[in-house]
Amino acid sequence: MKVRSKLSLVSRVRLREDILEYGGSECVEARVDTSSSIHFSPREKQVLAELVNGHTNMRIAEIVGLSEHTVGDYVKSIYKKLQVTSRAQATRIALETGLVRSGSR
């Protein structure tokens, strides 16, 4: 197994442990800062929902009527707030915490 694969496995296990430790909809708030909750703007929620649906930044831009660059900025903001580094991680947290539902718009 390559080092990158092992590191990926370790990060997935840690993410899962975080989710189990904090549980439910409190997971996102607890992972970032237990004294305050994460606030997503309506546009960030919309972009996150389309990200969960598996769309590319280009397709999300078409759907929500923004430039691809602006969508990229929203995706970066979402990653930062969720403390993740990939679409898969963001999707997993969004679905497991109830931030969005699969297939929602």
N, CA, C and O atoms as a GROMACS GRO file, in nm:
protein
  420
    1MET      N    1   0.085  -0.117   0.000
    1MET     CA    2   0.000   0.000   0.000
    1MET      C    3   0.090   0.124   0.000
    1MET      O    4   0.185   0.132   0.078
    2LYS      N    5   0.060   0.219  -0.086
    2LYS     CA    6   0.141   0.340  -0.094
    2LYS      C    7   0.114   0.432   0.024
    2LYS      O    8   0.009   0.424   0.089
    3VAL      N    9   0.210   0.520   0.052
    3VAL     CA   10   0.199   0.612   0.164
    3VAL      C   11   0.074   0.699   0.149
    3VAL      O   12   0.001   0.719   0.246
    4ARG      N   13   0.049   0.751   0.029
    4ARG     CA   14  -0.067   0.837   0.007
    4ARG      C   15  -0.197   0.763   0.038
    4ARG      O   16  -0.289   0.819   0.098
    5SER      N   17  -0.204   0.637  -0.002
    5SER     CA   18  -0.323   0.556   0.028
    5SER      C   19  -0.341   0.536   0.177
    5SER      O   20  -0.453   0.544   0.228
    6LYS      N   21  -0.232   0.510   0.246
    6LYS     CA   22  -0.239   0.492   0.391
    6LYS      C   23  -0.283   0.620   0.460
    6LYS      O   24  -0.365   0.616   0.552
    7LEU      N   25  -0.228   0.734   0.415
    7LEU     CA   26  -0.267   0.862   0.474
    7LEU      C   27  -0.415   0.891   0.449
    7LEU      O   28  -0.485   0.943   0.535
    8SER      N   29  -0.461   0.856   0.329
    8SER     CA   30  -0.602   0.876   0.296
    8SER      C   31  -0.690   0.791   0.386
    8SER      O   32  -0.792   0.838   0.435
    9LEU      N   33  -0.650   0.668   0.409
    9LEU     CA   34  -0.725   0.579   0.496
    9LEU      C   35  -0.728   0.634   0.639
    9LEU      O   36  -0.833   0.633   0.704
   10VAL      N   37  -0.615   0.682   0.687
   10VAL     CA   38  -0.607   0.739   0.821
   10VAL      C   39  -0.700   0.859   0.832
   10VAL      O   40  -0.772   0.872   0.932
   11SER      N   41  -0.701   0.947   0.732
   11SER     CA   42  -0.787   1.066   0.739
   11SER      C   43  -0.934   1.027   0.735
   11SER      O   44  -1.015   1.091   0.802
   12ARG      N   45  -0.970   0.923   0.658
   12ARG     CA   46  -1.110   0.879   0.654
   12ARG      C   47  -1.151   0.821   0.789
   12ARG      O   48  -1.262   0.846   0.835
   13VAL      N   49  -1.063   0.744   0.851
   13VAL     CA   50  -1.093   0.686   0.982
   13VAL      C   51  -1.109   0.797   1.085
   13VAL      O   52  -1.201   0.793   1.167
   14ARG      N   53  -1.020   0.896   1.082
   14ARG     CA   54  -1.030   1.007   1.177
   14ARG      C   55  -1.157   1.087   1.155
   14ARG      O   56  -1.222   1.128   1.251
   15LEU      N   57  -1.193   1.110   1.028
   15LEU     CA   58  -1.316   1.182   0.998
   15LEU      C   59  -1.435   1.106   1.052
   15LEU      O   60  -1.525   1.165   1.113
   16ARG      N   61  -1.438   0.976   1.032
   16ARG     CA   62  -1.548   0.893   1.081
   16ARG      C   63  -1.552   0.897   1.233
   16ARG      O   64  -1.660   0.904   1.292
   17GLU      N   65  -1.435   0.892   1.299
   17GLU     CA   66  -1.431   0.899   1.445
   17GLU      C   67  -1.485   1.032   1.494
   17GLU      O   68  -1.558   1.037   1.593
   18ASP      N   69  -1.449   1.141   1.425
   18ASP     CA   70  -1.502   1.273   1.461
   18ASP      C   71  -1.653   1.275   1.451
   18ASP      O   72  -1.722   1.326   1.540
   19ILE      N   73  -1.705   1.221   1.342
   19ILE     CA   74  -1.849   1.220   1.321
   19ILE      C   75  -1.918   1.138   1.430
   19ILE      O   76  -2.020   1.180   1.484
   20LEU      N   77  -1.862   1.022   1.462
   20LEU     CA   78  -1.922   0.938   1.565
   20LEU      C   79  -1.911   1.002   1.703
   20LEU      O   80  -2.003   0.993   1.784
   21GLU      N   81  -1.797   1.066   1.729
   21GLU     CA   82  -1.776   1.128   1.859
   21GLU      C   83  -1.873   1.242   1.883
   21GLU      O   84  -1.932   1.253   1.991
   22TYR      N   85  -1.891   1.327   1.783
   22TYR     CA   86  -1.976   1.444   1.800
   22TYR      C   87  -2.120   1.417   1.762
   22TYR      O   88  -2.212   1.481   1.814
   23GLY      N   89  -2.140   1.324   1.670
   23GLY     CA   90  -2.273   1.278   1.633
   23GLY      C   91  -2.364   1.379   1.569
   23GLY      O   92  -2.354   1.499   1.592
   24GLY      N   93  -2.455   1.327   1.486
   24GLY     CA   94  -2.564   1.402   1.427
   24GLY      C   95  -2.532   1.540   1.375
   24GLY      O   96  -2.423   1.564   1.325
   25SER      N   97  -2.628   1.630   1.388
   25SER     CA   98  -2.615   1.763   1.332
   25SER      C   99  -2.517   1.850   1.409
   25SER      O  100  -2.480   1.957   1.362
   26GLU      N  101  -2.476   1.805   1.527
   26GLU     CA  102  -2.380   1.883   1.605
   26GLU      C  103  -2.237   1.862   1.556
   26GLU      O  104  -2.146   1.934   1.598
   27CYS      N  105  -2.217   1.765   1.468
   27CYS     CA  106  -2.083   1.730   1.422
   27CYS      C  107  -2.009   1.849   1.364
   27CYS      O  108  -1.895   1.875   1.402
   28VAL      N  109  -2.070   1.920   1.273
   28VAL     CA  110  -2.001   2.029   1.205
   28VAL      C  111  -1.961   2.137   1.304
   28VAL      O  112  -1.848   2.184   1.300
   29GLU      N  113  -2.052   2.178   1.390
   29GLU     CA  114  -2.021   2.281   1.487
   29GLU      C  115  -1.908   2.237   1.579
   29GLU      O  116  -1.816   2.314   1.607
   30ALA      N  117  -1.914   2.114   1.626
   30ALA     CA  118  -1.817   2.065   1.723
   30ALA      C  119  -1.678   2.050   1.660
   30ALA      O  120  -1.578   2.072   1.727
   31ARG      N  121  -1.672   2.013   1.533
   31ARG     CA  122  -1.543   1.995   1.469
   31ARG      C  123  -1.471   2.128   1.452
   31ARG      O  124  -1.348   2.133   1.456
   32VAL      N  125  -1.546   2.234   1.432
   32VAL     CA  126  -1.485   2.362   1.407
   32VAL      C  127  -1.458   2.437   1.536
   32VAL      O  128  -1.345   2.477   1.564
   33ASP      N  129  -1.562   2.455   1.614
   33ASP     CA  130  -1.548   2.530   1.738
   33ASP      C  131  -1.674   2.505   1.819
   33ASP      O  132  -1.784   2.540   1.775
   34THR      N  133  -1.660   2.447   1.936
   34THR     CA  134  -1.777   2.412   2.014
   34THR      C  135  -1.852   2.533   2.066
   34THR      O  136  -1.968   2.521   2.107
   35SER      N  137  -1.789   2.650   2.065
   35SER     CA  138  -1.856   2.769   2.118
   35SER      C  139  -1.941   2.841   2.014
   35SER      O  140  -2.020   2.928   2.050
   36SER      N  141  -1.928   2.807   1.887
   36SER     CA  142  -2.009   2.871   1.784
   36SER      C  143  -2.040   2.774   1.672
   36SER      O  144  -1.965   2.679   1.649
   37SER      N  145  -2.150   2.798   1.604
   37SER     CA  146  -2.187   2.709   1.494
   37SER      C  147  -2.142   2.770   1.361
   37SER      O  148  -2.118   2.890   1.351
   38ILE      N  149  -2.132   2.686   1.261
   38ILE     CA  150  -2.095   2.731   1.128
   38ILE      C  151  -2.216   2.796   1.063
   38ILE      O  152  -2.328   2.746   1.072
   39HIS      N  153  -2.192   2.907   0.999
   39HIS     CA  154  -2.298   2.973   0.924
   39HIS      C  155  -2.268   2.961   0.776
   39HIS      O  156  -2.162   3.002   0.730
   40PHE      N  157  -2.362   2.905   0.701
   40PHE     CA  158  -2.352   2.899   0.556
   40PHE      C  159  -2.448   3.001   0.497
   40PHE      O  160  -2.564   3.009   0.539
   41SER      N  161  -2.401   3.078   0.403
   41SER     CA  162  -2.489   3.172   0.332
   41SER      C  163  -2.586   3.090   0.246
   41SER      O  164  -2.558   2.973   0.217
   42PRO      N  165  -2.697   3.148   0.206
   42PRO     CA  166  -2.789   3.075   0.118
   42PRO      C  167  -2.719   3.025  -0.009
   42PRO      O  168  -2.748   2.915  -0.056
   43ARG      N  169  -2.628   3.104  -0.064
   43ARG     CA  170  -2.558   3.063  -0.186
   43ARG      C  171  -2.462   2.947  -0.157
   43ARG      O  172  -2.450   2.856  -0.238
   44GLU      N  173  -2.395   2.951  -0.041
   44GLU     CA  174  -2.308   2.839  -0.005
   44GLU      C  175  -2.388   2.711   0.011
   44GLU      O  176  -2.344   2.605  -0.031
   45LYS      N  177  -2.506   2.720   0.071
   45LYS     CA  178  -2.593   2.602   0.085
   45LYS      C  179  -2.634   2.550  -0.052
   45LYS      O  180  -2.638   2.428  -0.073
   46GLN      N  181  -2.663   2.640  -0.144
   46GLN     CA  182  -2.703   2.601  -0.277
   46GLN      C  183  -2.587   2.531  -0.350
   46GLN      O  184  -2.606   2.428  -0.414
   47VAL      N  185  -2.469   2.588  -0.340
   47VAL     CA  186  -2.351   2.528  -0.403
   47VAL      C  187  -2.320   2.393  -0.338
   47VAL      O  188  -2.288   2.297  -0.408
   48LEU      N  189  -2.330   2.384  -0.207
   48LEU     CA  190  -2.305   2.258  -0.138
   48LEU      C  191  -2.404   2.151  -0.181
   48LEU      O  192  -2.366   2.035  -0.201
   49ALA      N  193  -2.530   2.188  -0.197
   49ALA     CA  194  -2.631   2.091  -0.242
   49ALA      C  195  -2.597   2.037  -0.380
   49ALA      O  196  -2.612   1.918  -0.405
   50GLU      N  197  -2.552   2.124  -0.469
   50GLU     CA  198  -2.515   2.079  -0.604
   50GLU      C  199  -2.386   1.997  -0.602
   50GLU      O  200  -2.370   1.904  -0.680
   51LEU      N  201  -2.296   2.032  -0.512
   51LEU     CA  202  -2.173   1.955  -0.496
   51LEU      C  203  -2.208   1.814  -0.450
   51LEU      O  204  -2.152   1.716  -0.500
   52VAL      N  205  -2.301   1.803  -0.355
   52VAL     CA  206  -2.346   1.673  -0.306
   52VAL      C  207  -2.410   1.592  -0.419
   52VAL      O  208  -2.398   1.469  -0.422
   53ASN      N  209  -2.476   1.660  -0.511
   53ASN     CA  210  -2.537   1.592  -0.626
   53ASN      C  211  -2.434   1.547  -0.728
   53ASN      O  212  -2.470   1.485  -0.828
   54GLY      N  213  -2.307   1.577  -0.705
   54GLY     CA  214  -2.200   1.527  -0.790
   54GLY      C  215  -2.165   1.615  -0.908
   54GLY      O  216  -2.094   1.571  -0.998
   55HIS      N  217  -2.213   1.738  -0.910
   55HIS     CA  218  -2.186   1.826  -1.022
   55HIS      C  219  -2.046   1.888  -1.015
   55HIS      O  220  -1.992   1.910  -0.906
   56THR      N  221  -1.991   1.914  -1.131
   56THR     CA  222  -1.863   1.985  -1.140
   56THR      C  223  -1.887   2.133  -1.113
   56THR      O  224  -2.000   2.180  -1.114
   57ASN      N  225  -1.778   2.206  -1.089
   57ASN     CA  226  -1.791   2.350  -1.069
   57ASN      C  227  -1.856   2.416  -1.191
   57ASN      O  228  -1.937   2.507  -1.176
   58MET      N  229  -1.821   2.371  -1.310
   58MET     CA  230  -1.877   2.429  -1.432
   58MET      C  231  -2.029   2.408  -1.436
   58MET      O  232  -2.104   2.500  -1.469
   59ARG      N  233  -2.072   2.286  -1.404
   59ARG     CA  234  -2.216   2.257  -1.407
   59ARG      C  235  -2.289   2.333  -1.296
   59ARG      O  236  -2.400   2.383  -1.318
   60ILE      N  237  -2.229   2.342  -1.177
   60ILE     CA  238  -2.290   2.418  -1.068
   60ILE      C  239  -2.306   2.564  -1.111
   60ILE      O  240  -2.410   2.625  -1.085
   61ALA      N  241  -2.205   2.618  -1.178
   61ALA     CA  242  -2.212   2.757  -1.226
   61ALA      C  243  -2.331   2.775  -1.320
   61ALA      O  244  -2.402   2.875  -1.312
   62GLU      N  245  -2.353   2.680  -1.409
   62GLU     CA  246  -2.466   2.687  -1.501
   62GLU      C  247  -2.599   2.682  -1.426
   62GLU      O  248  -2.692   2.755  -1.458
   63ILE      N  249  -2.606   2.595  -1.327
   63ILE     CA  250  -2.731   2.575  -1.253
   63ILE      C  251  -2.767   2.698  -1.170
   63ILE      O  252  -2.882   2.742  -1.171
   64VAL      N  253  -2.670   2.754  -1.100
   64VAL     CA  254  -2.699   2.864  -1.008
   64VAL      C  255  -2.679   3.002  -1.069
   64VAL      O  256  -2.711   3.103  -1.006
   65GLY      N  257  -2.625   3.008  -1.191
   65GLY     CA  258  -2.610   3.135  -1.260
   65GLY      C  259  -2.493   3.218  -1.213
   65GLY      O  260  -2.503   3.341  -1.203
   66LEU      N  261  -2.382   3.152  -1.184
   66LEU     CA  262  -2.260   3.221  -1.143
   66LEU      C  263  -2.147   3.182  -1.237
   66LEU      O  264  -2.162   3.092  -1.320
   67SER      N  265  -2.034   3.251  -1.225
   67SER     CA  266  -1.917   3.209  -1.303
   67SER      C  267  -1.854   3.087  -1.235
   67SER      O  268  -1.872   3.065  -1.116
   68GLU      N  269  -1.782   3.011  -1.313
   68GLU     CA  270  -1.713   2.894  -1.259
   68GLU      C  271  -1.613   2.937  -1.152
   68GLU      O  272  -1.595   2.867  -1.052
   69HIS      N  273  -1.548   3.050  -1.171
   69HIS     CA  274  -1.451   3.101  -1.074
   69HIS      C  275  -1.520   3.131  -0.940
   69HIS      O  276  -1.468   3.098  -0.834
   70THR      N  277  -1.637   3.193  -0.945
   70THR     CA  278  -1.710   3.226  -0.823
   70THR      C  279  -1.754   3.100  -0.751
   70THR      O  280  -1.747   3.092  -0.628
   71VAL      N  281  -1.799   3.001  -0.826
   71VAL     CA  282  -1.836   2.873  -0.766
   71VAL      C  283  -1.714   2.813  -0.696
   71VAL      O  284  -1.726   2.760  -0.585
   72GLY      N  285  -1.597   2.820  -0.760
   72GLY     CA  286  -1.474   2.770  -0.698
   72GLY      C  287  -1.445   2.839  -0.566
   72GLY      O  288  -1.401   2.776  -0.470
   73ASP      N  289  -1.471   2.970  -0.562
   73ASP     CA  290  -1.452   3.043  -0.436
   73ASP      C  291  -1.549   2.994  -0.329
   73ASP      O  292  -1.510   2.980  -0.212
   74TYR      N  293  -1.674   2.968  -0.367
   74TYR     CA  294  -1.771   2.916  -0.271
   74TYR      C  295  -1.729   2.777  -0.222
   74TYR      O  296  -1.741   2.747  -0.103
   75VAL      N  297  -1.681   2.694  -0.312
   75VAL     CA  298  -1.636   2.559  -0.274
   75VAL      C  299  -1.521   2.570  -0.174
   75VAL      O  300  -1.519   2.497  -0.075
   76LYS      N  301  -1.426   2.658  -0.199
   76LYS     CA  302  -1.314   2.678  -0.105
   76LYS      C  303  -1.364   2.722   0.032
   76LYS      O  304  -1.316   2.675   0.135
   77SER      N  305  -1.461   2.812   0.032
   77SER     CA  306  -1.518   2.860   0.158
   77SER      C  307  -1.587   2.747   0.234
   77SER      O  308  -1.574   2.735   0.356
   78ILE      N  309  -1.659   2.664   0.161
   78ILE     CA  310  -1.727   2.549   0.221
   78ILE      C  311  -1.625   2.452   0.281
   78ILE      O  312  -1.642   2.407   0.394
   79TYR      N  313  -1.520   2.421   0.206
   79TYR     CA  314  -1.414   2.332   0.256
   79TYR      C  315  -1.355   2.387   0.385
   79TYR      O  316  -1.334   2.313   0.481
   80LYS      N  317  -1.328   2.517   0.386
   80LYS     CA  318  -1.267   2.579   0.504
   80LYS      C  319  -1.360   2.568   0.624
   80LYS      O  320  -1.316   2.534   0.734
   81LYS      N  321  -1.488   2.597   0.604
   81LYS     CA  322  -1.583   2.592   0.715
   81LYS      C  323  -1.602   2.450   0.767
   81LYS      O  324  -1.618   2.429   0.887
   82LEU      N  325  -1.600   2.352   0.677
   82LEU     CA  326  -1.616   2.212   0.718
   82LEU      C  327  -1.484   2.147   0.759
   82LEU      O  328  -1.482   2.035   0.809
   83GLN      N  329  -1.375   2.218   0.736
   83GLN     CA  330  -1.240   2.167   0.764
   83GLN      C  331  -1.212   2.038   0.689
   83GLN      O  332  -1.170   1.938   0.747
   84VAL      N  333  -1.237   2.042   0.558
   84VAL     CA  334  -1.213   1.927   0.471
   84VAL      C  335  -1.126   1.970   0.354
   84VAL      O  336  -1.101   2.089   0.333
   85THR      N  337  -1.080   1.871   0.278
   85THR     CA  338  -0.994   1.901   0.164
   85THR      C  339  -1.043   1.838   0.034
   85THR      O  340  -0.974   1.844  -0.068
   86SER      N  341  -1.161   1.778   0.036
   86SER     CA  342  -1.211   1.716  -0.086
   86SER      C  343  -1.363   1.721  -0.094
   86SER      O  344  -1.432   1.741   0.006
   87ARG      N  345  -1.412   1.704  -0.216
   87ARG     CA  346  -1.556   1.700  -0.240
   87ARG      C  347  -1.620   1.582  -0.166
   87ARG      O  348  -1.730   1.592  -0.113
   88ALA      N  349  -1.547   1.470  -0.166
   88ALA     CA  350  -1.600   1.351  -0.099
   88ALA      C  351  -1.620   1.376   0.050
   88ALA      O  352  -1.723   1.339   0.107
   89GLN      N  353  -1.522   1.438   0.114
   89GLN     CA  354  -1.534   1.466   0.256
   89GLN      C  355  -1.647   1.565   0.283
   89GLN      O  356  -1.725   1.547   0.376
   90ALA      N  357  -1.656   1.669   0.200
   90ALA     CA  358  -1.762   1.768   0.217
   90ALA      C  359  -1.899   1.704   0.199
   90ALA      O  360  -1.992   1.731   0.275
   91THR      N  361  -1.910   1.618   0.099
   91THR     CA  362  -2.036   1.549   0.072
   91THR      C  363  -2.074   1.460   0.189
   91THR      O  364  -2.189   1.459   0.233
   92ARG      N  365  -1.978   1.387   0.238
   92ARG     CA  366  -2.005   1.295   0.349
   92ARG      C  367  -2.055   1.370   0.472
   92ARG      O  368  -2.154   1.330   0.533
   93ILE      N  369  -1.987   1.477   0.508
   93ILE     CA  370  -2.029   1.554   0.625
   93ILE      C  371  -2.166   1.616   0.602
   93ILE      O  372  -2.251   1.615   0.691
   94ALA      N  373  -2.186   1.672   0.483
   94ALA     CA  374  -2.314   1.736   0.452
   94ALA      C  375  -2.430   1.637   0.463
   94ALA      O  376  -2.536   1.671   0.515
   95LEU      N  377  -2.410   1.516   0.415
   95LEU     CA  378  -2.517   1.415   0.421
   95LEU      C  379  -2.534   1.358   0.561
   95LEU      O  380  -2.647   1.342   0.608
   96GLU      N  381  -2.424   1.328   0.627
   96GLU     CA  382  -2.433   1.265   0.759
   96GLU      C  383  -2.483   1.361   0.867
   96GLU      O  384  -2.541   1.317   0.966
   97THR      N  385  -2.462   1.490   0.848
   97THR     CA  386  -2.506   1.587   0.948
   97THR      C  387  -2.640   1.650   0.912
   97THR      O  388  -2.695   1.727   0.990
   98GLY      N  389  -2.691   1.617   0.795
   98GLY     CA  390  -2.820   1.672   0.754
   98GLY      C  391  -2.814   1.814   0.699
   98GLY      O  392  -2.918   1.879   0.687
   99LEU      N  393  -2.695   1.862   0.666
   99LEU     CA  394  -2.685   1.995   0.605
   99LEU      C  395  -2.762   2.000   0.474
   99LEU      O  396  -2.828   2.099   0.443
  100VAL      N  397  -2.753   1.892   0.398
  100VAL     CA  398  -2.831   1.877   0.274
  100VAL      C  399  -2.878   1.733   0.265
  100VAL      O  400  -2.824   1.644   0.330
  101ARG      N  401  -2.978   1.713   0.182
  101ARG     CA  402  -3.025   1.578   0.154
  101ARG      C  403  -2.983   1.538   0.014
  101ARG      O  404  -2.977   1.623  -0.075
  102SER      N  405  -2.955   1.412  -0.007
  102SER     CA  406  -2.916   1.363  -0.139
  102SER      C  407  -3.030   1.390  -0.237
  102SER      O  408  -3.146   1.362  -0.208
  103GLY      N  409  -2.994   1.445  -0.352
  103GLY     CA  410  -3.093   1.475  -0.455
  103GLY      C  411  -3.166   1.606  -0.433
  103GLY      O  412  -3.259   1.637  -0.508
  104SER      N  413  -3.127   1.684  -0.330
  104SER     CA  414  -3.197   1.810  -0.303
  104SER      C  415  -3.141   1.922  -0.388
  104SER      O  416  -3.028   1.916  -0.436
  105ARG      N  417  -3.222   2.025  -0.407
  105ARG     CA  418  -3.181   2.144  -0.481
  105ARG      C  419  -3.220   2.265  -0.406
  105ARG      O  420  -3.195   2.377  -0.451
   0.00000   0.00000   0.00000
